[in-house]
Structure formats: structure tokens, C-alpha cells
Amino acid sequence: MSPGEIDTQTFFFINRDLQNRLFDALMPFITSKAYIIILPFLIWFFIKEKRQALLIFSLFICSMLLADWGSNILKHLFERQRPCNVLNNVHLLVGCTNSFSLPSNHASNAFAFAIPFLLLSRNNIRYTFLFIASLVCFSRVYVGVHYPSDVIAGALFGTLISISVIGLYGWSFKRFKEKPYTTILFIFLLAISLFRIYYITQGPLDLSPDEAHYWEWSRRLDLSYYSKGPMIAYLIALGTSIFGDNVFGIRIMAVIFSLLSSIILYRIGRDLYDERVGLASAILMQIVPLYSTFGVLFTIDSPFIFFWILSLYLFYKAANSRAEEQQSSRTVPVSLNSVSHWHRSPTLIYWFLLGLSVGLGLLTKYTMAFFYASAFLYLIVRPVEQQGSSRALLSCGSAALISLLVFSPVIIWNASNDWVTLRHTAGQAHIVEGLQISLKSFFEFIGSQLGVLTPVLFVLIIIALWKVKGTMNSKGRFLFWFSAPVIMFFILKSLQGKVQANWALPGYTTGLIAFSAIFFRGWESLGKKLKATVIAGLSTSLLVTAIAHYPSILNLPPKQDPTARIRGWKELGDGISKIYAGMSTKGHVFIFSDSYQVSSELAFYVKGHPVTYSANLGRRMNQYDLWPGFNTLIHYNAIFVTIGDTQMPERLAKAFNRHEKRVFSVYTKDRKLRDYSIFICYDFKGMEQERPKSY
């Protein structure tokens, strides 16, 4: 007899052969309301064991959250159907859902709850909790919704999770006594990274249009792309090659780069000042809205800020380790200096690694070029008495050459594609418009900075940067010159044209360290009002970040909800999938839009990830214009999707024999997010390719 047959026979033995009136009344209650039975025992335990109660409570809450989430992931991995959905003559006592069966969430949660009591308490009530957990497992089989193997797997998984949480607590408790700051950082980053993975897999946000478009790039790897370098495409290709073409495969990279960025920022703050500053800086990066966003959404800013911070660390090490190297060289015989120069010269290695890091940053986002401008300003304003400034400038130039070598694929690609990136960047920078003053864009940019940093924190960061500059030491100048030039450039640029809120992102990175150095390093000496102001700024920042993750808390209208643009795409994809499947039975079909955002989202969310196209009906150029279009697909049928309830564009109407219109509305709760016009087009006759009118 196979294991599957044993499992089924055991299921029917419990579900039917043990059937009786008592169990028929008791088991549905246990399976759905076991907490009512547990609650009196739990209250009694808290009264009796006050010392251990809070610890055990914290551990079983963490264990249950992780067990429940992990069980859901495993369910979708195994995709086992419930017995009540596939077997006949099941004695079903509760509703049978369409969710998967293996492992049982009830079982994993029940044992994740019971194990901390069993291992950490000496009170005999621990056996009561274990007995109730076992009853919950039994009830899931008796009521007909799980196989015995489901609840066994769930119980084992919940036990494993609970033991792991208890073990992590024990390890961190011991380590905290020796290394408190790094222990706090480790636990904090682990917790927030796990939350982000949970949020990515279970949260309300679909892929943003930019994420979907970069995923499209990853399906067509190249030396570079129309608007950005190739790094984002390579990283998404790596993530999806491991985890598949899904949201998790794309966004897991955001979690990784955010975690690494905080670790390196901690190192910078620690080396400049102390561990308290390092820890505060690393945690600030995770709670400030401007940075926390890119711990979930994987756009170019996630890897870009990592390479910026890594370059900061390498540059500071390279520019300030010369004195240490000279000191150590005095203790080494001259004959050995020339032989082992590279092997024992950390400065040269730092400059080389800096060139690689900046080059990789340039492959990610061209704003990385500001790094060398800030580095140059920092080096030329160093005091005359500080030795090695001229040599540092020369070394920095060498690192710049290395970075250009790393960046060369973008140059090669542009040379063969009419320098479209330069044209696009010039358009984004409003160079064509020339010198003009726009107070509207200026105030919009200042308002956006107050929004993404929160007002109090923005002001305190600016104050901190000014104060560290006034200290007239290398640390303060380092923080100031890698921040102020970037922020000031975009403030001045906003007087000439629109500047996006995230463009000044790198400028605030050293601002976080300056803020931590001024307000946390000497926290004990701060006045009550200043402490209250700092706490208010941090609390507001944390609150805004939390609401940004769950905007439904405020129930904002779609036009005022910044997350509205990254919701509803899956529903649209599901709707188009049904139309596409039906049309595909009658002949060849292609999907296109007049927007690269819509085309990219459809490529991702339509079942099977079909090739999609973007028609140029007078818009500016995008990456789709550099890929093969649909002009050769003569006599194909098509699905054209555009945002809003609109009519078919005349040029497109003439390109097909006939078309039919449908309006598809996407809702969130009881509010409409947006309308889409879907045109079912028949017999494509061809259409003249229109050149982009702008870049």
C-alpha cells in the first residue's frame, strides 16, 4: 500500500469510522474556536508566572506569525487539494474552501503556540496547551478538510519554527551582553527583511509600471537600454532565474540591497564616530519613507543607493588610510616595500574597488556621476597640512578611469543606437527649454522632500549637516560634501524645471549619519524640547512609512492615494488573459497598448507572459521603439488596451478591418481605481511606423 493510500484510509477512519454525536458537536467548535478554550488557561498562566509570561507571549506570537506565513508559502508550493474537494463521501462538518491543503495552518499555528510553553515553562499547564494543540490537529481531519499528513506536516513545521525562534532569542540574549549594537542591528534587519518578504508575497501592491518595464528588459538582456543602464535588468534576470517570473523573484532583490545598504551605512557611521551612530544611521534608513520604499519596490534606486553607500565607504577608507599606510611602511624594510606594495597597500585596493563600485553604480543610474563631483570637492577643500591630498586626487582620477571602463558597455550601446540615452537625459533635464524660472516646480520639489522625509526630519537633517560642517574636521567635511552639493543642485534645478522627489536620494544618505551624530551621539545632553522634536520627527517618519505600506488605513480617494498606480494590474491581466485565450483558439493574436507602462504590466500579468508591443501614436520614445514592432504581423487579430474610457485612435482603426470596444473597470473595495478601454481588433492590415517626436 502506497503512502497516499495509507493517508486516505487513515483520513476516512478518523473522518467517518470515528463519527459520533459528541465529536460532531465538539470538533467543529475546536477547529474554529479553540482560542475560547485556551484563553482561561492563558490568563491563569499570566497571573501565576509573571516573570516568564511576557517572554513566552512574545516568542509564541513571533512563532505563530512566522508559522502561519510559512505554511501559506508551502501550500502554494505543494498545491495539494483538500480531501473535501477531491474525495467522495466525506463527512464534512465545516465549509470546504478552495485553498490548498498541505500543510495545515491550524496545526502549524497551534504547535507554534504550544512549544514555547513546553520548552520554557515548568508549570504543568504546558501539557494542557500541548493537548489542545493536538486536539486542533485531530479536529481538522475529523471535520473533513485535511488529510492526516497535512496536520502532521503542519505540527512539525510549527514546532520547527518555534524552536528556531527560541534558539534565536537565546543566541541574541547572550550576544547582546558582548556586542549590543550589532545584535540589535542584526535582529532589526532580520525582522524587517522577513516582514518585507511577507509583504511582497501577501501584500496589496502589484508590480509598479517601472518594475514591470524593467522585467521586460530582463527578458531581452543587452549592453544598455533607452533610459537606463543594464544593471537593473541583470539583477531582475538573476532573481527570476532563481525564483521564477513572479513578483517575489523580482522584488527579493530590493530586500537584499536594502539590508546590505544598512549594514554598510552602519560601518561608515561606526568608523566615523561610534557604534551608536552607526546603528542609528542603519535603522533610520529603514524607517524613512524615502528609503524604505526601495526595500520593497525594486526599481533602479534600490541597487543605486547600495552602490552609492558602498562607494562612500570605499572612498573614505581610501582617502583617509594614507597616513596609516605611511606609518606602517616605516616598520617595513625598504627592500620589502617595492616587492609587496600591492599586497600590503590597502589604499590602492580601496581605490581600485571604488572604481568598480562607482562603475557599477553608473550602470544602475547615471546620477552616480555626482559621486565624483562630491569626492573632488571634498579632496580640494582638505586642509593644506593634511598630507596626501594631491596624491589622493590622482588616485581618485585613476578610480574614475576604472569606473568609465566598467561603464563602457553603455557608451558602446549608445554609439550604435544614435545616442538615444543622451537625448532622453537632455529631455529629462529640460535642457531644450533653456534657462527659465519656474517657482511652481521649485515649491513642488521642496514639498516633495518634506513628504518623502517628513518635515521635522528634513529640517533636522539640514541642521545636522550644517553643524557637522562647522566642526571643521575630516568627518564633518566628508558628510557635508557628499550631501550638500547633490541636494543644492536639485533645489536649483527645480527652479528651471520639474525634479522628481527621489532624484536627491543620495544626498540624504550622509545626512542620516550627520543626524545620528548630532542628535543620538550626545542624546543624554540634549534638552527636553529638542529630544521631543527628534522623537516627533522619527515617529512621524515611522507612521508615514507604515501608512505607505497599508494606505487603506486612511481610505484615501484613488486620485490622492500614491499607491493607486500600483494596484489593479493583476485584475486587468486576468481579464485580458480570458479574452486572449478565447481569441487564440481562432488564430494568431498579439497584445499592444499606446503606453509602455500598460504594455509592460500586460506582459507580466497576462497568463503565459506573452510578447507585448507599444504603438507610437505621438508619444515620446521608449524602449519598445528599439525592439521589433508588430508591423510584420499582417492578418493577425489583436487586443489593444489603453487607460480611460476612450475611443479607438483613428490611425489604429484604419489599421484593422474592424474592432469591438469593451470597458474594463478596476475597483478597490467600493471605489473605482480606473477604467481601461479594451479594443478587440480583427485582421491587421499594417500601419506606417511613426518616429518618436521627443525623447
Secondary structure, DSSP 4 states (H G I P E B T S, - for coil): --HHHHHHHHHHIIIIIT--HHHHHHHHHHHHHHHHHHHHHHHHHHHH-HHHHHHHHHHHHHHHHHHHHHHHHHHHHH-PPPHHHH-SS----S---SS--SS-HHHHHHHHHHHHHHHH--STHHHHHHHHHHHHHHHHHHTTS--HHHHHHHHHHHHHHHHHHHHHHHHHHHHHHH-HHHHHHHHHHHHHHHHHHHHHHHSS----HHHHHHHHHHTS--S--SSS-SHHHHHHHHHHHHH-SSHHHHHHHHHHHHHHHHHHHHHHHHHHT-HHHHHHHHHHHHHSHHHHGGGTS-STHHHHHHHHHHHHHHHHHHHHSHHHHHHHHTTS-HHHHTTSTTTT-HHHHHHHHHHHHHHHHHHH-GGGGHHHHHHHHHHHTS-TTSTTHHHHHHHHHHHHHHHHHHHHHHHHHHHTTTTHHHHHHHHHTTTTT-S---HHHHHHHHHHHHHHH-HHHHHHHHHHHHHHHHT-SHHHHHHHHTTHHHHHHHHHHHTTS---TTTTGGGGHHHHHHHHHHHTTTGGGS-HHHHHHHHHHHHHHHHHHHHHH-GGGTT--GGG-TTGGGSSHHHHHHHHHHHHHHHHTTS-EEEEESSHHHHHHHHHHSTT---EEE--SS----GGGGS--STT-TT-EEEEEEESS-PPPHHHHHHEEEEEEEEEEEEETTEEEEEEEEEEEEEE---PPPPPS--
